[in-house]
């Protein structure tokens, strides 16, 4: 029982540092490159008929990591795919971009500027560009993040501008074969799923896994070494 309690304690502690995923709360009619739920917006500028296209916005989630100087941080990632179907260039302005309405453990935080921008926000006529933006919330645990929104602006070379804010909320399994699907990392058969890897019922930490209460190597029931009927059980 002592080993079982230790396993459960370690499991609950480790879960705090697992990734947290988010999905848009509006216009969720598109997907990101890896199947993430994306908000899709038509690009239209009043009086600028040559400016048109589509913008897709999604989040790749929040993940904890250590920096090169051993600082523990959380990276909150948001992706943009800008499709220019017009005859004039369009630019996604990353300098003015902000993460707003950021709620951490139920408290509203100050707006954040991007910590890192990967890619170019410039899309010439008839081209598509993609960028990934990293924000750095004031926490070391992804699950402390309750929600957020991202405000951004699009500009053309004729002085036209469109601004938008996309709100995000925690996401739950919704794709059959994607990251949250049956065979995805959080699906039934994925690494964290019901029959999946370390955290599934049959995984290393599950009821029937290496640390599980029944048939696991450290289990309560039939574990071969440290289980209730195992070699180290005291009668």
VENGIRA-V601499 format. One record per backbone hydrogen bond with DSSP energy under -0.5 kcal/mol. NH is the residue of the N-H (numbers start at 1). CO is the residue of the C=O. E is the energy in kcal/mol with one decimal. If there is no record, write none. Layout:
BEGIN
<<NH,CO,E> <NH,CO,E>>
END
This chain:
BEGIN
<<5,1,-2.6> <6,2,-2.0> <7,3,-2.5> <8,4,-2.4> <9,5,-2.2> <10,6,-2.5> <11,7,-2.3> <12,8,-2.3> <13,9,-2.0> <14,10,-2.6> <15,11,-1.9> <16,12,-0.7> <16,13,-0.8> <17,14,-1.5> <18,15,-1.1> <20,62,-2.1> <23,169,-2.7> <25,167,-2.5> <29,27,-2.4> <30,38,-1.5> <32,36,-2.6> <35,32,-1.7> <38,30,-2.5> <39,57,-2.9> <40,27,-1.9> <41,55,-2.7> <43,53,-2.5> <44,42,-0.7> <45,48,-0.6> <45,51,-0.7> <48,45,-2.4> <51,48,-1.5> <52,50,-0.7> <53,43,-0.9> <54,83,-2.4> <55,41,-2.7> <56,81,-2.2> <57,39,-2.6> <58,79,-2.1> <59,37,-0.5> <60,77,-1.2> <61,77,-0.8> <62,20,-3.1> <63,75,-2.1> <64,17,-0.6> <65,73,-2.5> <67,71,-2.6> <70,67,-2.0> <73,65,-2.8> <73,71,-0.5> <75,63,-2.8> <76,74,-0.6> <76,135,-2.6> <77,61,-2.3> <77,75,-0.6> <78,133,-2.6> <79,58,-2.8> <80,131,-2.6> <81,56,-2.2> <82,129,-2.8> <83,54,-3.2> <83,81,-0.6> <84,82,-0.6> <84,127,-2.8> <85,52,-1.7> <85,83,-0.8> <86,52,-0.9> <87,50,-1.8> <88,50,-0.8> <90,123,-2.3> <91,155,-3.2> <92,121,-2.5> <93,91,-0.7> <93,153,-2.4> <94,92,-0.9> <98,151,-2.0> <99,112,-2.7> <100,98,-0.7> <100,149,-2.6> <103,101,-0.6> <103,147,-2.6> <104,102,-0.6> <104,107,-2.6> <105,144,-3.2> <107,104,-1.4> <109,102,-2.9> <112,99,-2.1> <115,134,-3.3> <116,134,-1.5> <118,132,-3.1> <119,117,-0.6> <123,90,-2.7> <126,84,-0.8> <127,124,-1.7> <129,82,-2.4> <131,80,-2.2> <132,118,-2.4> <133,78,-3.2> <134,116,-2.9> <135,76,-2.9> <137,135,-0.5> <139,137,-2.1> <143,16,-1.0> <144,141,-2.1> <145,142,-1.8> <146,103,-2.9> <146,144,-0.6> <147,103,-0.9> <148,168,-1.5> <149,100,-2.7> <150,166,-2.1> <151,98,-2.7> <152,164,-2.7> <153,93,-0.5> <154,162,-3.2> <155,91,-2.3> <156,160,-1.8> <157,89,-0.9> <159,156,-1.1> <162,154,-2.6> <164,152,-2.3> <166,150,-2.5> <167,165,-0.6> <168,148,-3.7> <169,23,-2.4> <170,146,-0.6> <171,21,-2.7> <179,34,-0.6> <181,178,-1.0> <182,176,-3.1> <183,176,-1.0> <184,181,-0.6> <186,179,-2.2> <187,184,-1.4> <189,182,-4.2> <190,187,-0.8> <192,185,-2.6> <193,190,-1.4> <195,188,-3.5> <196,193,-0.7> <199,191,-1.0> <200,197,-1.2> <201,194,-0.9> <202,194,-0.9> <203,200,-2.1> <205,198,-3.3> <206,203,-1.0> <208,201,-3.1> <209,206,-1.4> <211,204,-2.6> <212,209,-1.4> <214,207,-2.4> <215,207,-0.5> <218,210,-2.6> <219,216,-1.7> <221,213,-2.3> <222,214,-6.6> <225,217,-1.0> <226,217,-1.7> <228,220,-0.6> <229,221,-1.2> <230,227,-1.1> <231,224,-1.2> <232,225,-2.2> <233,230,-1.6>>
END
